[in-house]
Amino acid sequence: KINITRLGLTVSKKVGKSVKRNRVKRLIRESFRLSQEQIMPGYDIVVVAQPSAYGLKYQQARLELLSLLRRGGILKREENITHSSKECCRNE
């Protein structure tokens, strides 16, 4: 078993042209990078971005990603999310 968690992204042309698609990918990658220590190791996570993802701000993207990971049951502990979300809001 591999003890690293990997992220796969799919952003279709329905989201927009390349500039919009790349912005969505950057938002999701950064959200994943900053949340990686809260995720249990050994998972391959695939995110399929919806067209509405383009309008998200960084904080919203990170909270949505954490919400999906919580629903998937692959976050380490619940209290870390609340703490990190508050830190996230201060940094913006």
C-alpha positions in Angstrom: 0.0 0.0 0.0 1.2 3.5 -0.9 1.2 6.0 2.0 0.7 9.1 -0.2 -2.5 10.7 -1.2 -2.8 11.7 -4.8 -5.1 14.2 -6.5 -6.6 13.8 -10.0 -8.5 16.7 -11.7 -10.9 16.8 -14.5 -12.1 20.2 -15.8 -14.1 19.9 -19.0 -14.6 22.6 -21.6 -18.1 23.1 -20.1 -16.3 25.1 -17.4 -15.0 27.6 -19.9 -11.9 28.3 -22.0 -8.4 27.4 -20.9 -7.9 30.4 -18.6 -11.1 29.6 -16.6 -10.3 25.8 -16.5 -6.7 26.5 -15.3 -7.9 28.9 -12.6 -10.3 26.2 -11.3 -7.4 23.6 -11.4 -5.2 26.0 -9.4 -7.9 26.6 -6.8 -8.5 22.9 -6.3 -4.8 22.0 -6.2 -4.0 24.7 -3.6 -7.0 23.6 -1.5 -5.8 20.1 -1.6 -2.2 21.0 -0.9 -3.1 23.0 2.2 -5.6 20.3 3.4 -3.3 17.3 2.7 -2.2 16.8 6.3 -5.9 16.3 7.3 -6.5 13.6 4.8 -5.7 9.9 5.6 -2.8 8.7 3.5 -3.0 6.2 0.7 -6.0 7.5 -1.3 -6.3 8.5 -4.9 -8.8 11.4 -5.0 -10.4 12.4 -8.3 -12.2 15.7 -8.5 -14.5 16.5 -11.4 -15.1 20.3 -11.6 -18.6 21.5 -12.4 -19.1 24.7 -14.5 -20.2 26.6 -11.4 -16.7 26.0 -9.9 -15.3 29.0 -11.9 -17.1 31.5 -9.7 -15.7 30.1 -6.4 -13.3 32.1 -4.2 -10.4 30.2 -2.6 -12.0 29.9 0.8 -15.2 28.5 -0.8 -13.2 26.0 -2.9 -11.3 24.7 0.2 -14.5 24.4 2.3 -16.2 22.5 -0.6 -13.3 20.1 -1.0 -13.2 19.5 2.8 -16.9 18.8 2.8 -16.5 16.3 0.0 -13.6 14.6 1.7 -15.6 14.4 5.0 -18.5 12.8 3.1 -16.1 10.3 1.7 -14.8 9.5 5.2 -11.2 10.1 4.5 -10.4 13.0 6.8 -8.3 12.3 9.9 -10.3 14.2 12.5 -13.3 16.5 12.5 -11.8 19.2 14.8 -8.9 19.9 12.5 -11.3 21.0 9.8 -12.9 23.7 11.9 -9.5 25.0 13.1 -8.0 25.0 9.6 -11.0 26.7 8.1 -10.7 29.6 10.6 -7.0 29.9 9.8 -7.9 29.9 6.1 -10.3 32.8 6.5 -7.6 34.9 8.3 -5.1 34.4 5.5 -7.3 35.9 2.8 
